């Protein structure tokens, strides 16, 4: 029969764990609603930006930018829109700085590693940009095995999501692409659905491929005018498109992380409660057995005196 002191100590330990998981659940629940509202508020702008961008590229037709000179790589739209043979693939992996969020980080990292493995089998080198400490620590252990290089890491962007942080990442990616350090960029993030659901997704960022179609979102507006000129507009909208895509992916990831943590901590609190109930029953059984044993010893002693 288990020792009463050991069972009581274990119950206290599980009680402390339950307090921590419940507190983490409450914190995540308080933040996730705000994150959800931010994500949903940003989606209409992103969708309309893509539609406007598609119409613009169709209307411009030729965006080779002959003689164009950009001050910074992210404004060099001719190079960013240029498609070339992929010899070195760039991969942006968005994870969190903290754990205890269920399978959130593992799902993204697993999908990114799968893509890196596929590229390796095709003879394509991978260069990785990582957001979040969890992704950094996990992918560093795989560098030698899969033969990829970690180019840049970002930890602040995982906690404090801002347009400035997204712009910094966009500039780094654009610089690598324009300098031909990489020939493509794919973003591995999560798509937030609701409080209980999200999916790990891969977004293609560079080269910018917006299908030219005949649907209403891509139809050419004959009345579309360019002021002051086509080059100036593309020079502004391409960086906006890239930065907004990264910003939206960070928002989606943050909302997914908080929802996953809330669900995981809720399950952990429930499991802790069940374990406490089981341990309490074991404690009561052990206590009852100890009392019964003492009674038997008293009765046996009394019978011995009578004899």
Secondary structure, DSSP 8 states (H G I E B T S, - for coil): ---HHHHHHHHHHHHHHHHHHHHHHHHHHHHHHHHHHHHHHHHHHHHHHHHHHHHHHHHH-----TT---SSGGG-HHHHT-----SEEEEEEE--S---STTHHHHHHHHHHHHHHHHHHTT-EEEEEEESHHHHHHHHTTHHHHT-EEEEEESHHHHS--HHHHHHHHHHHHHHHHTTS-SEEEEEEEEEEETTEEEEEEEEEES------SSTTT---TT---SS-HHHHHHHHHHHHHHHHHHHHHHHHHHHHHHHHHHHHHHHHHHHHHHHHHHHHHHHHHHHHHHHHHHHHHHHHHHHHH-
